[in-house]
Amino acid sequence: MWLLYLLLGIALLYASLVSVAALSQTKLLFPTQMAAANKPALPRSAERLELTTPDGERLIGVRLGTPSDVKALLLGFGGNAWNAEAMALYLHGLFPDHEVIAFHYRGYPPSSGAPSAKALLSDSLTIFDHWQQTQSRKVVAVGFSVGSGVAAYLSHHRTLAGLILVTPFDSLRALAREHFAWAPTGLLLRHHMPTIDFVRDRPTPTALIAAGRDTIVPARRSEPLRGAIPNLVLDRTIAEAGHNDLYNLPAFAAAMREAVALIEDAAPQ
C-alpha cells in the first residue's frame, strides 16, 4: 500500500509542477514588468510614436536618428525583457547615422493589451504598414532573441531590405522542450513562433549572429536556421559570449555593423 501512496504522491507532485508551468508560461515568456522597470533616459531628439492596432490596442514607440535616402531604417524588436527605449538606444548607439524605430510590445507598458506570440507577430505587420504609409523607406528588421522570431515573421510577410537575427531559435516549441523536457510542452504551449518556417525560402538578405556560450538559446536551436535561410549574407558566432552578455562585447558590435553593411550592399538601389 505504501508503494501506491508513493506513486500517487509523485503523480500529484508532477501534475502540480506541470500546472504551474502551464499557468505561468505567459509571464515567463513575456516579463512585462521587468521590461518596464528598466527604462533608460532618452535624448531630447527622441520622437515618441503611437499607433492603434486593428483590434483597438495602443502601441507606443520611439524614433531616434535622422531619416536618410541612403541608409536603411532599422526597425528593432527586442528580447522578451527589453523595452522600446532600450532597444532604440542600443541600435542608435551602434548606428548613429541610421534612423532607428522600436515599439513596446503589446502589453508592455505603456503599450496596452495583453502579450502573446500571436499578438507580437501580427503587431509587427501593423507597425511596418503604418510606417510605410507615412514614408516609404528601405527597412532592415533587427530581432534579438524572441524578437528574432517577430522580425523573421515580418520578413516572411513583407518585403524588407534585410533581416538580422540575434540569438534566434528555430521554434518556441523546440526551445520549450529544451528547458522543460519533463513536461508535455507540445500539449501545453500556448505561444507559437516557428521562426524556421518564417525564414524558409525567403530571398531577404539575412544575417545570423549567435552566442557561443548561450544556455538560453543553445546552438542546436539556432543551427537548423542556417540550412533554411536561402540568402545568408553573414553567419557569425561570438564564441566567448552568453545570451545576455553578448551585447556588451566589441565583437558583437563589429558583427552588427558588418551585417548592416553587407545587407545595404546587397539591397537593390
N, C-alpha and C positions, 0 to 999 in steps of 0.2 A: 504493500500500500504506500510505503514511503516513497518508492520509486515513482508511483503515479503522481503523488503530490509534487515531487521534484520536477517531473516533466511538465506538469500543469503550471508550476511557478515559472519555469523557464519560458514556456509558451506565452504566459501573461506578460512577463518582462519584455520579451521580444515584440509582442503586439504593442506594448506601451511605447517602446522606442520607435517603432515604425510609425505609430500615430503621431508622436511628437515631431518626427522628421517631416511627415507629410503635411502637418498643420503649419509648421514653421518655415516651409520651403520658400514662400514669397519673401518673408523678412530676411531670410538668409541670403537669398539671391539679390534682393533689392533693398539694401540697408539705407533707407531714405533719410533717416535722422542723422546717421553717421555722415552721410554726404553733406547734409545741410549744415552740420556743425563746423565744417572746415571751409569757410568761405574767405578766400584771400581778398585783399583790397584791390579794387580795380583802378587803373589810371583815369584821369579826368577825360581822356579822349575816348573812353569806352562808351559804346552806344547800347542802351537797353532795347531789347526786342520783345515783341509779344505777338502771338498769333493764336487763332482759335481753330481747334480741330473740327472735323465734320460732325463729331458727336458732342460738341459744345465745351470741351475742356480747353483751358488756357495753358499754353506753353510759353515759358519765359526764357529768353536767351540773351546773349551778349555778343557784340561785334567789336573786334579790335583791328587796327590797321587800316590802310587806305586802299580802296578799290584800284585795280590795275588792269589795263588791257593786255598786259603781257603775262603777269604772274597769275596763277590759278587761285581761286578762292579755296581755302582749306576749311572743310566742314567737319568738325570734330565730334566724336562720340566716345565719351569717357568710359572708364571701368565702372563697376557697379557702386563703388564708394566715391566716385568723382562727381563734382557738380560742374555747371557750365562755366563758372568763373575760373575754377582751377584748370579746366581743360583749355579754355581760350587763352589764359595767361601762359600756360605751358607751351602751347603751339606758337603763340606770338613771340615768346622768348627765343624759340628755335628759328622762327621765320619772321623777323620784324618787317621784312619787305613784302609780306603777303597779307592779304585780308583774311581774317580768321573769324569763324562763327561757330558758336556752340549753344545748345539749348539744354536746360534742365530737363531730365527725363520726366515723363508723366508721373505724377505722384511724388516727385522730388521737389520740396518747397523751393521757390514759390510757384512752381507749376502745379496745376490742380489735377485731380483724378487719382486713380489707383494704378500702381505699376504692374506690368505683366510683360512677358516676352512679346505677346501678340500686339500689345499697345505700343511698345517701343518700336517694333518693326513698322507698323502702319504709320506711326508719327514721323518716322524718317522721311517717308514719301510726302507727307504734308509739309514738312519743313522745306524740303527741296523744291517742291512745286510752288510754294509761296514765294520763295526767294527768286526762282526763275521767272516768275510773273513780273516781279519788280525790276529785275535786271538780269539779262541772260549772260551767264558767265561760265567759263570753264571751271569745273568743280572737282576737287580731289577729296574724297571721303577718307578720313583717318579714324580708325577704330582701335581703341585699347581694350583688351580683354573682352568682356561681354559686349563692349561697343564694337568690337570687330565683327560680331555677328550682325549687328544693326547696320554697319557700314556695308557689309557684303550683301545684305538684303537690298539696300538702296541701289547698289551697283547692279544687282540682278534685274531690278525693275525700271531703272532709269539709266540714261547714257551719261557716264562720267568720264572726265579726263583721266582719272586714275583712282586707285584704291590702295590704301596702306593698312595692313593688318598687323597689329602688335599683340603678341602672345595670344594668337587665336586658337580656338578649339574646333574640331570637326563638327561636333554637335553637343548641345547641352545634355542630351540623353546619355551620350557616351561619357561625358565629363561627370555626370551624376553617378554613373556606375563606378567610376574611379574612386570617388570619395565616400560612396555609400554602397559598397559592394554587398553588404549584409542585408540590404533592403530591396524589395521588389520595385526598383525605380521605374521600370518600364510601365508598371501599372499605376504608380502614384504620382509621377511627374506631371505637373500641370502646365509647365512652361517649356515650349519647344523652340529651338533655334538651330536648325540644321545648316550650319554655315557651309558645309561641303556641297550641299545642293545649290546654295546661292552662287557659289563661285564657279561651279562646273560649266564648261562650255561658254563662258562669258569672255569676250575679247578685251575687256578692260585691262590696261596695263596695271599690274598688281605687284606690290612689294610685301614680303612677309618677313617680319622680324620677331625672333623668338629669344627666350632667355634660357641659357644652358643649364641653369640650376633651378628651374621653375618646378615647384612642387604643387602649385595650384592648377596650372595647365601643363601637365607633363609633356615631354617631347612626343610621346606616342599619340597624343591628341592633336598635335599640330601637323605631324608628319603626313597624314592622309591628304591634307590640303595641297601639298606640293605637287602631287600627281594629278590633282583635279583642276588646278589653275592653268589654263592654256597659255596665258601671256604673263609669266612670272619674270618681271624685269629685275627684281632683287630678292635674293634669298639669303638672309643673314641671321646667324645665331650668335648672341653675345654670351660667350662661354662662361664668363665669371658672374653673370647676373642671375638674380632670382626674380620672381614675379613682381615684387613690389619695389626692389631697389634698382631695377633696370633703368628707371627714368633719370637717375642721378649720375649715370655713367657717361663719360665723354664718348665712348664707343657707340653708345646708343644714339646720342645726338648726331654723331657723324653719319650713322646708318640712316637716320631720318632725313638728313639733308641730302644724302646721296639718293635716297628713294625719290624725293620730290624732284630732284634734278633729272633723274632718269625718266620719270613719268612725264615731266614737262617736255623733255626732248622727244619722247615717243608720241606725245599727243599731236594730232593734226593742227596746223596753224590756221 
